[in-house]
Amino acid sequence: MAHNRYTNEEIAKRGKRLYADRIRALVDTRENMGKIVSIDIETVDYHVERDVLQAAEPLHKARKDAAVWSERIRYGEAFALGGGSITKQTK
């Protein structure tokens, strides 16, 4: 489902940039490998869980209209916006 302020492409672009520039260094640990990090692209709040729905839930509870990007730690995108699965491993 499309967000009311951002396109899926804008959410992905901002989410990937925030993860690479600000959040990866905070969450990329052995304990978190393979977990999901969800990021509110406006507030830069984030949450880590094993499941994408559990990772995004606190962000949506804090802000009902949060624009959230989710990524699997050390493996790239957790899912493709609009469907599909991505299994590309990143460094």
Backbone as ProteinMPNN parsed JSONL, in Angstrom:
{"seq_chain_A": "MAHNRYTNEEIAKRGKRLYADRIRALVDTRENMGKIVSIDIETVDYHVERDVLQAAEPLHKARKDAAVWSERIRYGEAFALGGGSITKQTK", "coords_chain_A": {"N_chain_A": [[0.838, -1.17, 0.0], [0.536, 2.213, -0.787], [2.157, 5.012, 0.711], [0.869, 8.001, 2.247], [2.368, 10.333, 1.97], [4.767, 9.751, 0.706], [6.274, 8.084, -2.073], [6.71, 4.581, -2.806], [9.251, 4.275, -3.853], [10.583, 6.562, -2.911], [10.542, 6.076, -0.142], [12.115, 3.751, -0.039], [14.583, 4.72, -1.074], [15.305, 6.748, 0.801], [15.265, 5.226, 3.156], [17.277, 3.262, 2.696], [19.504, 4.947, 2.489], [19.563, 6.173, 5.055], [19.956, 3.884, 6.623], [22.509, 3.01, 5.732], [24.116, 5.289, 6.255], [23.668, 6.081, 8.95], [22.514, 4.162, 10.723], [23.362, 1.502, 10.401], [25.925, 1.158, 11.616], [25.197, 1.146, 14.271], [23.599, -1.104, 14.67], [24.647, -3.348, 13.419], [25.684, -6.094, 14.439], [27.001, -9.219, 15.663], [25.031, -10.523, 17.149], [22.712, -9.436, 16.098], [22.669, -10.251, 13.469], [20.916, -11.126, 10.606], [18.502, -10.403, 11.69], [15.7, -8.088, 11.576], [15.748, -4.655, 10.878], [13.727, -1.912, 11.33], [12.96, 1.293, 10.127], [11.853, 4.524, 10.79], [11.543, 6.802, 8.399], [11.295, 9.518, 8.68], [11.602, 10.379, 11.383], [13.829, 8.989, 12.091], [13.843, 7.094, 14.023], [14.277, 3.738, 15.116], [13.855, 0.144, 15.16], [14.705, -3.138, 16.19], [14.049, -6.489, 15.445], [13.234, -10.026, 15.168], [11.3, -10.471, 13.269], [9.647, -8.848, 10.57], [7.159, -7.545, 10.944], [7.015, -7.314, 13.729], [9.216, -5.675, 14.129], [8.475, -3.297, 12.894], [6.149, -2.567, 14.206], [6.391, -1.064, 16.78], [7.172, 1.43, 15.778], [5.0, 2.239, 14.246], [3.123, 2.355, 16.264], [4.063, 4.491, 17.728], [3.883, 6.534, 15.861], [1.246, 6.779, 13.928], [1.09, 7.237, 11.146], [3.628, 6.648, 10.204], [6.375, 6.49, 7.957], [7.876, 3.733, 6.968], [10.849, 1.905, 6.517], [12.22, -1.283, 6.032], [14.875, -3.538, 6.686], [16.964, -6.379, 6.329], [19.428, -7.181, 8.583], [22.747, -7.261, 7.625], [22.066, -8.598, 5.305], [20.755, -7.112, 3.372], [17.807, -5.732, 1.776], [14.749, -6.436, 3.407], [12.42, -7.043, 2.198], [10.852, -6.47, -0.946], [9.351, -3.457, -1.875], [6.041, -3.554, -2.86], [5.976, -6.224, -3.276], [7.501, -9.514, -3.6], [10.723, -11.041, -3.023], [13.928, -10.465, -1.704], [17.155, -11.707, -1.684], [19.755, -10.982, -1.68], [23.01, -10.851, -0.449], [24.798, -8.564, 1.564], [27.804, -6.746, 2.37]], "CA_chain_A": [[0.0, 0.0, 0.0], [1.306, 3.444, -0.887], [2.114, 5.933, 1.834], [0.177, 9.216, 1.816], [3.309, 11.434, 1.729], [5.942, 9.284, -0.02], [6.129, 6.925, -2.948], [7.525, 3.445, -2.363], [10.628, 4.533, -4.273], [11.153, 7.547, -1.978], [10.766, 5.393, 1.136], [13.274, 2.864, -0.217], [15.796, 5.52, -1.237], [15.639, 7.376, 2.082], [15.554, 4.168, 4.126], [18.598, 2.692, 2.409], [20.526, 5.956, 2.813], [19.63, 6.281, 6.513], [20.57, 2.666, 7.156], [23.927, 3.012, 5.405], [24.834, 6.43, 6.817], [23.476, 6.372, 10.373], [21.995, 3.111, 11.6], [24.114, 0.253, 10.267], [26.991, 1.094, 12.623], [24.594, 0.924, 15.586], [22.877, -2.385, 14.789], [25.328, -4.442, 12.714], [26.436, -6.902, 15.394], [26.819, -10.668, 15.492], [23.748, -10.894, 17.761], [21.615, -8.963, 15.253], [22.788, -10.765, 12.1], [19.715, -11.783, 10.103], [17.288, -9.766, 12.224], [15.135, -6.996, 10.797], [15.701, -3.304, 11.433], [12.733, -1.05, 10.696], [13.365, 2.677, 10.329], [10.929, 5.585, 10.422], [12.422, 7.651, 7.586], [11.148, 10.925, 9.055], [12.147, 10.622, 12.719], [15.031, 8.156, 12.168], [13.684, 6.09, 15.068], [14.383, 2.399, 14.538], [13.617, -0.965, 16.082], [15.247, -4.401, 15.687], [13.359, -7.716, 15.879], [13.422, -11.156, 14.248], [10.209, -10.474, 12.303], [9.429, -7.508, 10.04], [5.984, -6.936, 11.553], [7.386, -6.951, 15.097], [10.169, -4.566, 14.08], [7.778, -2.074, 12.471], [5.015, -2.26, 15.08], [6.602, 0.054, 17.71], [7.255, 2.683, 15.03], [3.624, 2.612, 13.887], [2.42, 2.72, 17.501], [4.536, 5.827, 18.089], [3.358, 7.468, 14.843], [0.345, 5.964, 13.095], [1.369, 7.432, 9.722], [5.076, 6.536, 9.982], [6.879, 5.939, 6.694], [8.839, 2.781, 7.513], [11.677, 1.058, 5.656], [12.757, -2.423, 6.775], [16.009, -4.176, 6.036], [17.543, -7.472, 7.096], [20.79, -6.805, 8.954], [23.813, -7.962, 6.907], [21.57, -9.302, 4.128], [20.062, -6.232, 2.439], [16.391, -5.475, 1.957], [13.954, -7.52, 3.984], [11.399, -7.333, 1.205], [10.748, -5.434, -1.969], [8.064, -2.773, -1.84], [5.212, -4.01, -3.961], [6.002, -7.686, -3.316], [8.737, -10.162, -3.995], [11.704, -11.287, -1.977], [15.306, -10.192, -2.123], [18.043, -12.477, -0.83], [21.105, -10.506, -1.937], [23.798, -10.632, 0.757], [25.667, -7.403, 1.497], [28.932, -6.803, 3.313]], "C_chain_A": [[0.888, 1.24, 0.0], [1.118, 4.294, 0.359], [1.476, 7.234, 1.348], [1.109, 10.399, 1.551], [4.492, 11.046, 0.86], [5.573, 8.15, -0.961], [6.971, 5.794, -2.358], [8.995, 3.671, -2.696], [11.318, 5.524, -3.339], [11.445, 6.914, -0.62], [12.003, 4.509, 1.037], [14.573, 3.656, -0.293], [16.237, 6.132, 0.093], [16.009, 6.337, 3.128], [16.929, 3.559, 3.935], [19.706, 3.664, 2.799], [20.679, 6.099, 4.332], [20.302, 5.065, 7.13], [22.083, 2.704, 6.935], [24.69, 4.095, 6.167], [24.762, 6.551, 8.334], [23.173, 5.175, 11.253], [22.804, 1.824, 11.552], [25.166, 0.11, 11.363], [26.447, 0.801, 14.023], [24.023, -0.476, 15.763], [23.597, -3.576, 14.183], [26.267, -5.173, 13.66], [26.174, -8.374, 15.108], [25.447, -11.099, 16.031], [22.566, -10.504, 16.875], [21.643, -9.507, 13.836], [21.532, -11.543, 11.705], [18.418, -11.231, 10.649], [16.865, -8.626, 11.305], [15.284, -5.687, 11.569], [14.669, -2.529, 10.629], [13.038, 0.381, 11.107], [12.221, 3.6, 9.909], [11.779, 6.619, 9.685], [12.297, 9.136, 7.918], [11.805, 11.228, 10.401], [13.5, 9.951, 12.927], [15.006, 7.261, 13.411], [13.78, 4.731, 14.394], [14.148, 1.363, 15.615], [14.101, -2.245, 15.411], [14.475, -5.565, 16.298], [13.669, -8.822, 14.874], [12.427, -11.137, 13.096], [9.927, -9.043, 11.858], [8.219, -6.825, 10.672], [6.282, -6.494, 12.986], [8.347, -5.771, 15.117], [9.476, -3.251, 13.74], [6.7, -1.633, 13.454], [5.274, -1.106, 16.053], [6.668, 1.413, 17.003], [5.866, 3.172, 14.643], [2.792, 2.945, 15.127], [2.808, 4.137, 17.921], [3.969, 6.891, 17.149], [2.536, 6.658, 13.852], [0.677, 6.06, 11.606], [2.868, 7.358, 9.39], [5.376, 5.938, 8.605], [8.061, 5.053, 7.064], [9.531, 1.984, 6.407], [12.234, -0.048, 6.53], [13.844, -3.107, 5.968], [16.533, -5.282, 6.943], [19.019, -7.144, 7.334], [21.791, -7.797, 8.356], [23.324, -8.7, 5.662], [20.859, -8.403, 3.132], [18.59, -6.122, 2.755], [15.666, -6.697, 2.506], [12.876, -7.955, 3.02], [11.42, -6.215, 0.197], [9.392, -4.768, -1.834], [7.267, -3.201, -3.059], [5.264, -5.517, -4.141], [7.327, -8.229, -3.77], [9.682, -10.287, -2.826], [13.094, -11.044, -2.53], [16.229, -10.927, -1.164], [19.501, -12.099, -1.024], [21.831, -10.282, -0.612], [24.711, -9.438, 0.547], [26.774, -7.56, 2.519], [28.613, -6.081, 4.576]], "O_chain_A": [[1.885, 1.293, 0.72], [0.054, 4.291, 0.978], [1.537, 7.539, 0.157], [0.675, 11.386, 0.957], [5.165, 11.924, 0.321], [4.674, 7.358, -0.68], [7.836, 6.027, -1.514], [9.878, 3.305, -1.92], [12.492, 5.357, -3.01], [12.482, 7.189, -0.017], [12.847, 4.52, 1.933], [15.556, 3.299, 0.355], [17.408, 6.042, 0.465], [16.949, 6.532, 3.898], [17.665, 3.362, 4.901], [20.722, 3.263, 3.367], [21.8, 6.141, 4.839], [21.117, 5.191, 8.044], [22.849, 2.452, 7.865], [25.787, 3.847, 6.668], [25.692, 7.069, 8.952], [23.542, 5.173, 12.428], [22.919, 1.129, 12.561], [25.282, -0.954, 11.973], [27.165, 0.264, 14.866], [23.967, -0.984, 16.883], [23.192, -4.716, 14.414], [27.472, -4.92, 13.69], [25.233, -8.722, 14.394], [24.783, -11.945, 15.433], [21.53, -11.168, 16.899], [20.718, -9.245, 13.067], [21.137, -12.494, 12.38], [17.344, -11.548, 10.137], [17.586, -8.253, 10.379], [14.983, -5.619, 12.761], [14.726, -2.492, 9.4], [13.335, 0.66, 12.269], [11.686, 3.473, 8.807], [12.647, 7.245, 10.292], [13.123, 9.933, 7.473], [12.495, 12.238, 10.535], [14.236, 10.312, 13.846], [16.042, 6.727, 13.807], [13.407, 4.586, 13.23], [14.228, 1.647, 16.811], [13.929, -2.421, 14.204], [14.273, -5.622, 17.511], [14.298, -8.573, 13.845], [12.688, -11.731, 12.05], [9.962, -8.123, 12.675], [8.263, -5.618, 10.912], [5.85, -5.421, 13.408], [8.296, -4.95, 16.034], [9.86, -2.2, 14.252], [6.374, -0.448, 13.525], [4.427, -0.218, 16.145], [6.264, 2.428, 17.57], [5.583, 4.368, 14.701], [1.854, 3.737, 15.043], [1.97, 4.893, 18.412], [3.621, 7.993, 17.571], [3.09, 5.93, 13.028], [0.558, 5.072, 10.882], [3.315, 7.943, 8.404], [4.712, 5.002, 8.159], [9.125, 5.553, 7.431], [8.89, 1.464, 5.494], [12.675, 0.211, 7.65], [13.754, -3.24, 4.748], [16.547, -5.144, 8.166], [19.761, -6.866, 6.392], [21.688, -9.007, 8.558], [24.124, -9.377, 5.016], [20.39, -8.904, 2.111], [18.17, -6.39, 3.881], [15.938, -7.832, 2.117], [12.463, -9.115, 3.026], [11.948, -5.135, 0.462], [8.38, -5.455, -1.691], [7.788, -3.204, -4.175], [4.653, -6.042, -5.073], [8.178, -7.492, -4.268], [9.46, -9.704, -1.764], [13.392, -11.377, -3.676], [16.096, -10.782, 0.052], [20.392, -12.823, -0.579], [21.31, -9.587, 0.262], [25.327, -9.299, -0.509], [26.696, -8.396, 3.418], [29.445, -6.025, 5.482]]}, "name": "protein", "num_of_chains": 1, "seq": "MAHNRYTNEEIAKRGKRLYADRIRALVDTRENMGKIVSIDIETVDYHVERDVLQAAEPLHKARKDAAVWSERIRYGEAFALGGGSITKQTK"}
